[in-house]
Amino acid sequence: MTSIGGAASSGMVDWNLAVATATRLVRPGPEVSRDEARAVVAELRRHAKVSEEHVRAFTRMASEEGTDTPVLVVDRPGWVRANVAGFRELLKPLLDKMEQRRGSSPGGAVLGAVGGKVTGVELGMLLSFLSSRVLGQYETFAPATRDLPAGPDGGGRLLLVAPNIVHVERELEVDPHDFRLWVCLHEETHRTQFTAVPWLRDHLRGEIQSFLDETDVDPMTVLERVREAVQTLAGGRPEGEEEDGGRSLVELVQTPAQREILGRLTAVMSLLEGHADFVMDGVGPEVVPTVGEIREKFQQRRAKGASRLDLALRKLLGLDAKLRQYRDGERFVRAVVDEVGMDGFNRVWTSPNTLPTKSEIAKPADWVARVHRRTES
């Protein structure tokens, strides 16, 4: 197995073991013949290319020269490998700090001997669970590996998870060709956001690193949070714990400074997710004949989750917040476009100062008043 960059097995997380564990535990995809699998991959690639043209025409956003990023159609293990590479790069400053703290703490040697492998196994278990649920993903921070190319300077890649797309289109009993194009429209919108707005990636990285810099928790606390998530996944949490709602992993490590940063990040992610939903539905009627049926069935699936266990894990990982981001962000984008048109909305991409705040996501008129320098009558 290819290592995930450098000494991947050292430190707080054994990244190679995370990949091996997830790959071993990942659920098999839907049954398809070899010819059908090839046809699905080829169709997704075609749809991704067509989606690029539709999204850019609808949004009036064009990628800047030299910012193009690859589109990769992957299976579930491929999604795992890509995400482990991204996590490793993004979390390195935090893990280095935890490593230093561990070295000076009592029992640090014991934790060093087993902690990385324990965390690697448990991270792998979580990734195996998530790998069967993601349809597509724009990896904003994506270091290139031998098997997974990325944009310039590690500048992103679009992943389409073929077995998951086939699984959901069958589950919803929708037209497969329409559904595949519909998914590509959403994911291509994310790709366009980052290739047409080159400062956005560095801005997000800076916010995330500021959040991680503020993190000052004992390494054992973080390991315990991961273990909590895995116990939820395995159905091993003490009886009744799900009833109190629990707290997400992010909420458990917040300081006051982190809460401010998280508020800004939440607003940006709501904008990006809501914009993608808005574009997907805006383009849809022109090119996806059954978009109404697909949207209705997919919304029902998204809202209810697969099971009580799924809902508990989504809460612990903060995935329920992501569902709110789709809804709140789409309302914001729609309200602003209705008020000032697409070109007026696109002023949101001018600079970090024109991004909406968390309160403006809930009150789009406040963003319009601030950015367009209008006053309420």
C-alpha positions in Angstrom: 0.0 0.0 0.0 1.2 3.5 -0.8 2.0 5.6 2.2 0.1 8.9 2.6 3.1 11.1 2.2 6.3 10.9 4.2 6.4 9.2 7.6 2.7 8.6 7.6 2.8 6.1 10.4 4.5 8.3 13.0 3.0 10.9 15.4 -0.5 11.2 16.8 -2.2 9.4 14.0 -1.1 6.4 12.0 -2.4 7.6 8.7 -1.5 4.4 6.8 -3.4 2.4 9.3 -6.4 4.7 9.0 -6.4 4.0 5.2 -5.9 0.2 5.7 -8.7 0.0 8.3 -11.2 2.0 6.3 -10.4 0.0 3.1 -10.9 -3.2 5.0 -14.2 -2.2 6.6 -15.7 -0.2 3.7 -19.1 -1.6 2.6 -19.2 -3.1 -0.9 -20.9 -0.9 -3.5 -24.0 -1.9 -5.4 -23.8 -4.8 -7.8 -22.9 -3.7 -11.3 -21.2 -5.5 -14.2 -17.8 -4.5 -15.4 -19.3 -2.9 -18.5 -21.9 -1.1 -16.5 -19.3 0.3 -14.2 -17.2 1.6 -17.1 -20.3 3.2 -18.6 -21.1 4.9 -15.3 -17.6 6.3 -15.0 -17.6 7.6 -18.6 -21.0 9.2 -18.1 -20.0 11.0 -14.9 -16.9 12.4 -16.7 -19.1 13.6 -19.5 -21.6 15.1 -17.1 -18.8 16.9 -15.2 -17.6 18.5 -18.4 -21.1 19.6 -19.5 -21.9 20.8 -15.9 -18.9 23.1 -16.0 -20.4 24.9 -19.0 -23.9 25.1 -17.5 -22.7 26.3 -14.1 -20.5 29.0 -15.5 -23.2 30.3 -17.8 -25.8 30.4 -15.0 -23.5 31.9 -12.4 -21.6 34.2 -14.7 -18.4 33.1 -13.0 -15.3 32.1 -15.0 -12.2 30.3 -13.7 -9.1 32.4 -13.7 -6.2 31.2 -15.8 -4.0 28.6 -14.1 -6.6 27.7 -11.5 -8.1 24.6 -13.2 -8.4 21.5 -11.0 -8.9 17.8 -12.0 -12.2 15.8 -11.9 -11.7 12.3 -10.5 -14.3 9.5 -10.5 -13.4 7.3 -7.5 -14.7 4.3 -5.6 -15.1 4.3 -1.8 -11.5 3.3 -1.0 -10.3 6.1 -3.4 -12.5 8.6 -1.5 -10.9 7.4 1.8 -7.3 7.8 0.4 -8.0 11.3 -0.9 -9.5 12.5 2.4 -6.8 11.0 4.5 -4.2 12.9 2.4 -6.2 16.1 2.9 -6.7 15.6 6.6 -3.1 15.0 7.1 -2.0 18.2 5.5 -4.7 20.4 7.1 -4.3 19.0 10.6 -0.5 18.9 10.7 0.0 22.1 12.8 -2.5 20.9 15.4 -1.0 17.4 15.6 2.5 18.8 15.8 1.4 20.9 18.8 -0.3 17.9 20.4 2.9 15.8 19.8 5.0 18.3 21.6 2.6 18.5 24.5 2.4 14.7 24.7 6.2 14.4 24.9 6.3 16.6 28.0 3.4 14.9 29.8 3.4 12.0 32.2 2.7 8.8 30.2 3.7 10.4 27.0 5.9 7.5 26.0 3.0 5.0 26.4 0.7 7.2 24.4 3.4 7.5 21.8 3.6 3.8 21.5 -0.1 3.0 21.1 -1.9 6.3 20.6 -1.1 6.7 16.9 -2.3 3.2 16.0 -5.4 3.4 18.1 -6.4 6.8 16.6 -5.5 5.4 13.1 -7.9 2.5 13.6 -10.7 4.6 14.9 -10.3 7.3 12.3 -10.4 4.5 9.7 -13.7 3.2 11.2 -15.2 6.6 10.8 -14.0 7.1 7.3 -15.4 3.7 6.3 -18.8 4.8 7.6 -18.7 8.1 5.8 -17.3 6.7 2.5 -20.6 5.1 1.6 -22.6 8.3 2.1 -20.7 11.0 0.1 -21.9 11.4 -3.5 -19.3 14.0 -4.5 -16.9 16.4 -2.9 -14.7 19.3 -3.9 -11.5 18.8 -1.9 -10.3 22.3 -1.3 -7.0 21.3 0.3 -5.7 18.4 -1.7 -2.0 17.5 -1.9 -1.2 15.5 -5.0 -0.3 11.9 -4.6 0.9 9.3 -7.1 -2.7 8.1 -7.6 -4.6 11.3 -6.9 -3.6 14.4 -8.9 -4.6 17.8 -7.7 -4.6 21.4 -9.0 -1.6 23.8 -9.0 0.1 24.0 -5.5 -2.3 21.4 -4.1 -5.2 23.5 -5.2 -8.1 21.1 -5.1 -9.8 18.3 -7.0 -13.4 17.2 -7.6 -14.3 13.7 -6.5 -17.4 11.9 -7.8 -18.0 8.7 -5.8 -19.5 6.4 -8.5 -20.8 3.5 -6.3 -22.6 5.9 -4.0 -24.3 7.8 -6.8 -25.5 4.5 -8.3 -26.7 3.3 -4.9 -28.8 6.5 -4.2 -30.3 6.7 -7.7 -31.5 3.1 -7.3 -32.7 3.7 -3.8 -34.7 6.8 -4.9 -35.9 5.1 -8.1 -35.1 8.1 -10.2 -33.8 8.4 -13.7 -30.1 7.5 -13.4 -28.9 9.8 -16.2 -30.7 12.8 -14.9 -29.6 12.1 -11.3 -25.9 11.8 -12.3 -26.1 15.1 -14.1 -27.9 16.7 -11.2 -25.2 15.6 -8.7 -22.5 16.9 -11.1 -24.1 20.3 -11.3 -23.9 20.7 -7.5 -20.3 19.5 -7.2 -19.2 21.5 -10.3 -20.6 24.6 -8.6 -18.1 24.1 -5.7 -15.3 23.6 -8.2 -16.3 26.9 -10.0 -16.4 28.7 -6.7 -12.8 28.0 -5.9 -11.4 28.3 -9.4 -13.2 31.5 -10.2 -12.4 33.1 -6.7 -8.8 32.2 -6.2 -8.5 34.1 -2.8 -11.2 31.9 -1.3 -9.0 28.9 -0.7 -6.3 30.8 1.1 -9.0 32.6 3.1 -10.6 29.4 4.3 -7.2 27.8 5.0 -6.3 30.8 7.2 -9.5 30.6 9.1 -9.2 26.9 9.7 -5.5 27.3 10.8 -6.5 30.1 13.2 -9.2 27.8 14.6 -6.6 25.0 15.1 -4.0 27.4 16.6 -6.5 28.3 19.3 -7.0 24.6 20.2 -5.3 23.7 23.4 -6.6 20.4 24.6 -5.0 17.4 26.1 -4.2 14.7 23.5 -6.1 12.1 25.5 -9.2 14.3 25.3 -9.1 14.4 21.5 -8.6 10.6 21.4 -11.6 10.2 23.7 -13.7 12.3 21.4 -12.8 10.1 18.5 -13.5 7.0 20.6 -16.9 8.4 21.5 -17.7 8.7 17.8 -16.6 5.2 17.0 -18.6 3.8 19.9 -21.7 5.5 18.5 -21.0 4.0 15.2 -20.6 0.6 16.7 -23.8 1.0 18.8 -21.6 0.9 22.0 -22.5 4.2 23.7 -24.1 3.8 27.1 -27.9 3.6 27.0 -29.6 6.9 27.0 -26.6 9.0 25.8 -28.2 9.7 22.5 -31.2 11.2 24.2 -29.4 14.3 25.5 -28.4 15.3 22.0 -24.7 15.2 22.7 -22.2 17.7 21.4 -20.2 17.6 18.2 -16.5 17.1 18.1 -16.1 20.7 17.1 -18.2 22.0 20.0 -16.1 20.1 22.5 -12.9 21.9 21.7 -14.1 25.5 21.3 -12.6 28.5 23.1 -14.3 31.9 22.9 -11.9 32.9 20.1 -12.7 29.6 18.3 -16.4 30.4 18.5 -15.9 33.7 16.7 -13.9 31.9 14.0 -16.4 29.1 13.8 -19.2 31.6 13.3 -17.3 33.0 10.2 -16.6 29.6 8.9 -20.2 28.5 9.3 -21.3 31.6 7.3 -18.9 30.8 4.5 -19.9 27.1 4.4 -23.6 28.0 4.4 -22.9 30.4 1.4 -21.0 27.7 -0.5 -23.5 24.9 0.1 -26.5 27.1 -0.4 -25.1 28.5 -3.6 -24.5 25.0 -5.0 -28.1 24.0 -4.2 -29.4 27.2 -5.8 -27.4 26.7 -9.0 -28.2 23.0 -9.2 -31.9 23.8 -9.1 -31.6 26.9 -11.3 -29.8 25.0 -14.1 -31.8 21.8 -13.5 -35.1 22.5 -15.3 -33.2 23.4 -18.5 -31.1 20.2 -18.7 -32.5 17.7 -16.2 -36.1 16.8 -17.2 -37.0 15.1 -13.9 -35.3 17.6 -11.6 -38.5 18.2 -9.6 -38.9 14.5 -8.7 -35.2 14.1 -7.9 -35.2 17.2 -5.7 -38.3 16.1 -3.7 -37.1 12.6 -3.1 -33.5 13.7 -2.3 -34.7 16.3 0.2 -36.8 13.7 2.0 -33.8 11.3 2.2 -31.4 14.1 3.3 -33.8 15.2 6.1 -34.6 11.9 7.7 -31.3 10.2 7.6 -30.9 6.4 7.3 -31.5 5.5 11.0 -31.4 6.6 14.6 -27.7 5.5 14.7 -27.0 7.6 11.6 -28.7 10.6 13.3 -26.7 10.2 16.5 -23.4 10.0 14.6 -24.3 12.9 12.4 -24.8 15.0 15.5 -21.5 13.9 17.1 -19.6 14.7 13.9 -21.4 18.0 13.3 -23.0 16.7 10.1 -26.4 18.0 11.2 -25.0 21.5 11.0 -24.1 20.8 7.4 -27.7 20.0 6.7 -28.7 23.4 8.1 -26.1 25.0 5.9 -27.7 23.7 2.8 -31.1 25.1 3.8 -30.1 28.4 5.3 -27.5 29.2 2.6 -29.9 28.4 -0.2 -32.5 30.8 1.3 -29.8 33.5 1.5 -28.7 33.1 -2.1 -32.2 33.0 -3.4 -33.3 36.1 -1.5 -30.2 38.1 -2.6 -30.6 37.1 -6.3 -34.3 38.0 -6.1 -33.3 41.4 -4.7 -30.2 42.5 -6.7 -29.9 39.9 -9.5 -27.0 37.5 -10.2 -24.5 40.2 -10.9 -25.5 41.9 -7.6 -25.2 38.6 -5.7 -21.7 37.9 -7.3 -20.3 40.9 -5.3 -20.2 38.4 -2.5 -17.0 37.0 -4.2 -15.2 40.4 -4.2 -13.1 39.9 -1.0 -13.4 38.4 2.5 -15.1 41.6 3.5 -18.0 41.0 1.2 -18.7 37.5 2.5 -21.9 37.3 4.6 -21.7 37.1 8.3 -23.5 34.4 10.2 -26.3 36.8 11.1 -26.5 38.0 7.5 -27.1 34.5 6.3 -30.3 34.6 8.4 -31.1 38.2 7.3 -30.1 38.6 3.6 -31.5 42.1 3.5 -28.7 43.1 6.0 -26.1 41.9 3.6 -27.7 43.7 0.7 -27.8 46.9 2.7 -24.2 46.6 3.8 -22.5 45.5 0.5 -24.7 47.5 -1.8 -24.7 50.5 0.6 -28.5 50.7 0.7 -30.6 51.7 3.6 -33.9 50.3 4.6 -36.7 52.8 3.9 
